[in-house]
């Protein structure tokens, strides 16, 4: 099965697993998906991720993070939104980068220096393609 938008597939898998209260989720591996998981782990939205090989295919095994314990736990990721799509790319210069949800969320941005958050891009004075917002 071919995917038209593997990034949206990754985000939807994470969103659905959080809504179902699952401890982890698997997604197809790509370098960009791995970098997105790395940024989300560094920012504290994911507990971690690992690359596994199953049947000759590489998969990302993503451990989700929750607040609290027991049946009343809530996912750390409250929402995900894909901003730039294959049909409509969204680019932002450093002056147009705005905070997400009054600073409680992050924007994942591809820049010439690699994938980073909006805060890091503003600090390094870089613009780029806005991949998604996470809060």
C-alpha positions in Angstrom: 0.0 0.0 0.0 1.5 3.4 -1.0 0.9 6.4 1.1 0.5 9.9 -0.3 1.4 11.6 2.9 3.5 9.5 5.3 3.8 12.4 7.8 0.1 12.7 8.1 -0.1 8.9 8.6 2.4 9.1 11.4 0.5 11.9 13.1 -2.8 10.1 12.7 -1.4 6.9 14.2 -0.1 8.9 17.2 -3.3 10.8 17.6 -5.5 7.6 17.5 -3.2 5.7 19.9 -3.4 8.5 22.4 -7.2 8.7 22.1 -7.4 4.9 22.7 -5.0 5.1 25.6 -2.5 2.7 24.1 1.0 2.5 25.6 2.8 2.5 22.2 2.2 2.6 18.4 4.0 1.3 15.4 4.5 3.4 12.2 6.5 2.8 9.0 10.1 4.1 9.2 11.5 7.0 7.2 14.2 9.4 8.0 11.8 12.3 8.3 9.4 10.3 10.5 12.4 9.4 12.7 13.4 13.0 13.0 9.9 14.1 13.9 9.8 11.4 16.6 13.2 12.7 17.8 12.0 16.3 18.1 8.8 15.2 19.9 10.8 13.1 22.3 13.3 15.9 23.0 10.4 18.2 23.7 8.7 15.8 26.1 5.7 14.8 24.1 6.8 11.2 23.6 8.4 8.8 26.0 10.7 7.5 23.3 11.0 5.5 20.1 13.0 2.6 18.7 13.7 1.4 15.2 12.7 -2.3 14.7 12.9 -4.6 11.7 10.0 -6.9 11.1 9.7 -9.1 8.1 12.4 -7.1 6.3 10.6 -3.8 6.9 11.8 -1.1 9.3 9.2 0.2 11.7 9.2 2.9 14.3 8.0 1.7 17.7 6.8 4.8 19.5 6.2 4.8 23.3 3.5 7.3 24.2 3.6 9.5 27.3 0.8 10.1 29.7 0.1 12.3 32.7 -1.1 10.6 35.9 -1.7 6.9 36.4 -4.4 4.4 36.2 -7.7 4.9 34.3 -7.7 8.7 34.8 -4.4 9.3 32.9 -4.4 11.8 30.1 -2.1 11.9 27.1 0.6 14.5 27.1 -0.2 15.2 23.4 -3.5 17.1 23.5 -3.6 17.7 19.8 -1.7 17.4 16.5 -2.3 19.4 13.3 -0.7 18.9 9.9 0.1 22.3 8.5 2.1 21.8 5.3 0.6 19.1 3.0 1.9 17.6 -0.3 -0.8 19.6 -2.1 -0.2 22.9 -0.3 3.2 23.5 1.2 3.4 26.2 4.0 6.6 28.1 4.4 7.3 30.7 7.1 10.2 33.1 7.4 11.7 33.7 10.8 9.6 36.8 11.3 6.4 35.0 10.5 7.0 32.1 13.0 4.4 32.4 15.8 4.1 30.5 19.0 1.6 27.6 19.1 -1.2 27.8 21.7 0.5 30.7 23.5 3.7 28.8 23.9 2.3 25.6 25.3 2.8 23.8 22.0 5.5 23.5 19.4 5.7 23.8 15.6 7.9 21.3 13.9 9.8 23.0 11.0 12.2 21.8 8.4 15.0 24.2 7.8 18.3 24.2 6.0 19.9 23.1 9.3 17.5 20.2 9.8 14.3 19.5 11.6 13.7 21.7 14.7 11.0 23.4 16.8 9.8 26.9 16.2 11.6 28.2 19.3 14.9 26.8 18.1 14.3 28.2 14.6 13.6 31.6 15.9 16.7 31.5 18.1 18.9 30.4 15.2 17.1 33.0 12.9 16.0 30.3 10.4 12.7 29.9 8.5 11.4 26.9 6.6 8.5 24.6 5.9 6.1 24.2 8.9 5.3 20.5 9.1 2.9 20.3 12.0 1.8 21.9 15.3 1.7 19.8 18.5 0.2 20.9 21.8 
